[in-house]
Amino acid sequence: MLKRDRIALEQAEACLAAYRRIPLKLVDVDLSMAVALSARFRMYAYDAYLLTCAIQFGSPLITLDRGLRSIAAQLGITVMGD
């Protein structure tokens, strides 16, 4: 976003500060579900992996990707900022 002048450096730094406050936890994810989502929505595996995590753990999704937000909505996943 910085490269395309869509945000200022101060905004990027604020985003990084907010990111650092997100509690992270390593978990095992159902890879079969991720592959099925990838095939169903014709999406990259890593995006499907994020959706699988949200479904599996009942967690909201944090993304700026419009396509991913749209698919999350179809799957009933809460997206932060909606």
C-alpha positions, -999 to +999 in steps of 0.1 A: +000+000+000+029+023+006+043+016-029+010+027-044+007+057-022-026+043-007-014+050+029+012+072+046+041+059+065+024+069+098-006+048+089+016+018+081+034+022+115+000+024+133-011-008+115+021-025+127+015-013+163-021-027+161-008-060+147+017-064+176-013-063+200-030-093+183-026-124+204-011-152+182-013-189+188+002-218+168-025-244+160-030-275+138-054-268+110-075-293+090-056-293+057-082-314+040-108-286+047-083-260+034-077-279+001-115-284-003-121-246+002-092-239-022-108-260-049-144-248-042-135-211-045-105-214-069-083-196-044-047-199-032-041-225-006-028-200+019-060-180+017-080-212+022-058-220+052-068-187+068-104-193+062-101-228+076-085-214+108-114-190+112-140-218+107-123-243+128-117-220+158-147-197+154-123-167+151-129-136+131-108-130+100-085-099+096-078-091+060-078-062+035-083-086+006-117-079-009-120-113-025-112-130+007-137-109+026-163-118+001-157-156+004-156-152+042-190-136+041-203-165+020-190-189+046-205-170+075-171-159+089-170-126+107-145-102+092-129-076+115-139-041+105-172-050+090 
